[in-house]
């Protein structure tokens, strides 16, 4: 959910490549609606990942071990990414430990208009 955590920073810098900003523009959503939709998209992706993982076939002991190692790496990367973004001072300042762990993002007042895609 990097894009939810980074919304304040990226919007204030007028960066357009943020899922929340894209959803706001493409679907005419307000900030909370776009954040809710971003969570739905991510949750659906994770659900699909879990379902696909459960359906992995067997290719034999050697390949299965390699696939398991690869899948473990994917899961480690996803977990580390969430951990870094939710605890980063880049997005939560000096309150990163409490904000990220509570999964709360306080939307800052905008300086100017939301980035508009042309």
Secondary structure by P-SEA (a helix, b strand, c coil): cccccaaaaaaaacccccaaaaaaaaccccaaaaaaaaaaaaaaaaaaaaaaaaacccccaaaaaaaaaaaaaaaaaaaaaaaaaaacccccccaaaaaaaacccccccccccccccc
